[in-house]
Amino acid sequence: MITIVEAKTKAELKQFVKFPFSIYKNSPYWVPPIINDELDSFNKDKNPVFKDAEAWFLLAYNGPKLVGRVAAIINWIEINNQKVKKMRFGWFDFVDDTNVSEALLKRVEEIGREHKLEFMEGPVGFSNLDKVGVVTEGYDHIGSMITWYNHPYYVKHYERLGFVKEKEYLENKFPFANAKPEFFERIQGLIKKRYNLREINFTKTKDVMPLADKMFDLFNESYASLSSFVPINDIQKEHFKQKYISFINPEYIKFVVDKDDNLVAFSIVMPSFSKALQKSKGKLFPFGAYHLLQAKKQSKDVIFYLIGVHPEYQNKGVTAIIFNEYYKTFKDKGIENCIRTPELEENTAIRQLWKNFDPKIFRRRRTYRKNL
């Protein structure tokens, strides 16, 4: 018999975070989180997302054995402001037993019904900056610190339990050698002259921080038209600045501003920490921090995390300025591969940005939906 228990204590939440370590311990593709960082993100006193969201962290037991987990999430901004009555669920992992996955999702469904919500969708996080989607193709590629990985049997469980596809996401990559400056070098000069724009590069994190709020504001503006987008509020901005900006190489953050120094475009790229996180095994000490620092300095793979362009400047070639700056940075650092984070299949505009780089889809993922 499967028993569902809500994780409330620190010890129980640690079990929640550590459960996937047991089912992926021999996987060369799964990338573990830093355990303490994950615990902090589930801490209602540390993560400001809980100002506008609720979460239930559920554990499944078969007798005394832990066999699955799921987070049931309600984002009240989404429900009250956007009128989308969605029960979110994420961090969904389980052994290959339908009784386990069914029991976990049944409890999520009950929570959704208790709050008079209309449908449930997952796997998703609290917001658009969280991980998203279950892998449906591309299981033989290593994951990243900003994506979930899963065994192939997960998809069968969703479909057996009556879930249908909601959104499709694509992951692409290309060798840096595909970046030919003739596609953007001349154009970026013309664009800067036509619209009176200039680039901003950074060498120190402290120089990024004063402009970070403007970047998150532009993120909200540039992604607002996408389905299921939930904007970042002021409290979350401060949290993300402290948690992420200091972690990213400052030279991998690029801004474009107009003549009045208004931000019109930005991009954030991260070095790949995947192998460093595998070596760290979820811990910063004694050697995890060293592995991450080495990856930050030496990784030859980079991940394009975010690109945002103000709606007034979209489709005007502004990204050519960003690509030109990255070309110089990546060439200097000897970057070999460029990887893109999951992008909505419906986001044709972002695919157009990359067409000259001849990217290849290496993984697909999707979220699933079920009416309540």
Phi, psi and omega in degrees: 000135180269129179247134179255127182235135176278126178281119182237321181280165179299321180295319180291319178295327177294323174298319178301312182293322187273349183306313182300337178301330182283324184267352178239014188298336180255009182276130175279357186250335180286136179247116183285151174280167167282118189305312183294325176295319179296318178298320178297323181290340177262003182270117184296340179271348184247330182259113184294350178301335182286356171293332184233014183214159173234154178212145175239123181258111191251135178245141178250131179240139169251096191067230179274355187268131176284125187232359179184167179207157170199147173255124174264127191230135171240121175259109187287336174296316179300319185281312186278321183271318183264352178061033175256106188273072186252134169266111180275152168213146182204186183049047187260107180224146186195156173287167185281072180214113183298332177300327181287306181298323180294317181295319179295312183288332176297320179292322176299316180299319180297318179297319178298316180294322179300330181260014175058040177270164191258331180205165177239144181220139177186174359280131175221166178259206180286325185211185183287349177268002177268173177294158183209145166087148173261135181292130177245339175213149177093039181289343184264027174238139180296143179282193179222174180289348182244020175223155170272151172239155179205160174289154179300333184292344181303316184300319181298325180294315178303312186290324177296330185267012172086016177274149178237157181298134176253303181225147179248137179236144180242143172241130184235159172207161177206150175290145180301334179300339179285347181280098182263118185299339180294342180280342185222342186296310181290318183298319183296327177294319179293319181296316179299319181289317183296318186253006179057055182248160173213155179271156171234124175250158183231150172236347181228136180299324182298338178279339179283321190307316181297340182257357186296322179299318178298324179295315180292326175298317179292324175304313179300317181292317188282339182253001187300332184280348181284146180296146177067015180287131176242117184295155177273130179271176186297322181293320179294325178304312181297319179297313182293326177300312183288325186279322190249315188300319181291345183270346187259140175303123183301329180288351177265008176249123183236135177240152170233129182234160178269189185295338179260013180066023171281135181286124180246344178199152176210162174210142176237127176239144179237145170293153178285123178256010189302306182292325177296320179292324176298318178293327183287334178056037174088002185232141176279335182239144007273341188241354185300316181298324178296314180298320180292320179296320178296319179295320179300324182274326195240350184302134178263001175249138178233152181243121174284107187275308182216141167228128179229136179229132179303138182310326181290341183249004178291146182065024178243011174082014183296330181295341176299327177295315180296314181298323180296320179291320178294323180303314180294319180293313183292323178297319180295326183266358179070033180296140184250323184226140178245126184240140179252141178290167181305131180235138179303134179302328181286349183276075183292333181298320182291326179293325178297328180300328190256003190301326182284351180266359179051056180288154178242134176287123179246348178206147173236149176212164181208162169254155180242153185229149173212131177289146180262000000 
